[in-house]
Amino acid sequence: IVENTIREELGAMDEVFLFVDPEPIAAASIGQVHYAILKDFSQVVIKIQRPNVEEKIHSDLEFVRDIAKLMHNTTEWGKKYGVVGIAEELIRTLMDELDYNIEATNADRLRRNMERFKEIHVPNIYWEYTTRRILTMEAIDGYKINDIQNIATLNLDLEKISKIFIQSILHQAFINGFFHADPHPGNLMIEKSTNRLVYM
């Protein structure tokens, strides 16, 4: 299935990649992530959308829209709190998540915004291998931020890293007005070779 998606979006897999690990390194409801090596030996990860996920989500979202209209038309609180507007915002946000070009654009913007922080890195996007259904970005060799045992082997100043993280979040929210909205441990790493904090 992954190979078919790559073929549909980028062409024959062996013409684009030297290697694609058949085992995903991460998986979620709409896609999964695989380690890969490009023809120029660049190490990347590719996020691949599951087939037919857009059609499935469309039908689910139509149900959400119908329920919101029903609540608006039959309850006072539905009108008062604008449930139709809330549902439409939810639908718009979820539809954006189906287009990996939007995620890639946001990652590029965050990377540029974080350039002033030398201790922070956001992986580069490989635009020539990124489409609506495939996102290809620089692979990071590091430890997830909650992997305390392995992070301890790096002899880092954890208090300093915590301060850098908080400063970067505040900078995103109050200076850039554009912020990483999901900074959970799966999306934060410490890069082994540089000790930089990495926003995935």
N, C-alpha and C positions, 0 to 999 in steps of 0.2 A: 504493500500500500504506500509506504514511504517512497519507494523507488518510482512508482507511478506518479505520485505528486511531484517529485523532482523533475521527472521527464516532462510532465505537462507544463510546469512553470519555467524550467531552466534548460531543458534538453536532456539528452542521454546522460545518466549519472556519471559514467566513466569518462565523459568528455569534460565534465566540470570539476569532479573530485578525484583525487588519487585514492582516497579512502573515506568511507562513511561507516562509523561503528553501527552495527545492526541493533545493538542494545541501547535504548534511550537512557540518557543520564538524568532526565527529568520528564515528568508527564503531568498534564493538567486536563481539564475538561474539553478544551477545544484544540489542543495540540500537544506535541511532545518535542523534546530537544535531543539532538544527536551530536556527538563529537565528529569532526570531519577534518580532512586535510585537502586544501585546494591544490591545483596543478602547480602553483608556484611555491608549494610547501608551507603556505600560511596555515596555521592551526586555527580552526574556527569551530563555532557551534552553530548548528542550523535548527531553527525552530520551525516545525512543519505542522501546518493545520490539518486536522483530521478531515477526511473526505465527507462531503454532504453535511458538515456541521452548520453551515450557514442556513440551509433549508430547515434543519431541525430547530435552530434558534428562532428563525422567523415565525414558525408555527407557535412556539412557546410564547413569543412576544405578542403575537396577536391575541393570545389568551389573556395575557397581562393587560393589554389595552382594553379588551372587552370587560374584564372585571373592574378596571378603573372607571369605565363609563357607567357600569351598573352601580357602583358605589356613589358616583357623582349624582346619578339620577334618582337614587332611592334613599340616600341618607343625607342628613344635614351636615354631618362632619365631613362627608366626602366632598361636598361643595366648599365648606369652610376651609379645609386644608388643601384644596386643589389637587386631589389625587390624580386627575387626568394629566395635569402638568408634570407631576412627579413621575408618573408612569412613562410619559413621553421622554423625559430627561433620561430615565433609566434605559429606555429602548435606544435612544441616540448613543449613549455611552457604550452599551453592549455592542451595537453595530460597529462603532469605531474600533472596538477590540478585535473584530473579525478582519480588519485590514491591517496587516503587519507593516505596510508602508507608513501608517500613522504612528505605530509604535517606534519604528526606526527613526522617523523624523523627530519624535519626542526624545529619543535616546541621544541623537545628535545635538539637539538643543541643550539637553542637560549637560552633555560633555563639554560643550562650549561654555556654558554658564559656570561650570566647576573648574575651569582651567586655572583660575586664580589660586585654587587650593592645590599645592604641589603634592600633598599627601593623599589626594583623592584621584581616582581614575574611573572613567566610564568607558566601557569597551567600544572600539571603533566599529562602525557598520560597514559591511561590504555591500555597497549599493548595487553593484553589477550582478549580485547573487541574491538580491532581495526583491520580493514581489508581494502581492496582496496576501498570498498564502505561505510564503517562505521568508523567514528573517535569518540572515547570515551575519554573524558578528564575531569579533575577535574572541578566541578562547582565552580564559584566564586560569592560570595554575595557582590555586590558592585554597584557603580554608574558609568555610562558612563562618560567619561572625560568632555563631554559638558553639563552634567546635573548640571549646576552651582548652582541651588537652593538647591538640595539635598547635593551636595558636601560642600556647605557653612555650613551645620549642623555639619560637622565633625571638624570644626575649624582648618583647615589645613593652612600651610604656602604655598600658591599657587606659590609664586616666587621660593621657594625651590624645589617644585615638578617640576616646569618648567625647572629649571636648571638640575635636575636629568634626566629629559626626554631628554634634549638636549645632556647632557654628554653621556647618554646611546646610543643615535643615533650615535654620533660621534665615540664612542668606537666601536660600531658594524661596522661602515663603514671603519674606519681607523686602528683599531687594529685587530679586528676579520676578517675583509674582508667578513663578512656574516651579512646581516642586514634584519630587518623586512621591507618588501617592501610596506606595506599597512597600515601605522599607522594612520588611520582615527578614528574618535570618536567611531565608532562601534567596533573597535579592541583595544581600550584603556579604562581601568576602574580604579577606586580607590576602593580598597577592604575595606569594612566597618570595619572589626575587626582589621585590621593591618595598615590601611591608606597607604598600598603599592600601587605603580603604577603597573597595571597588563597589560601585553601585551597578547592579545588574538591571 
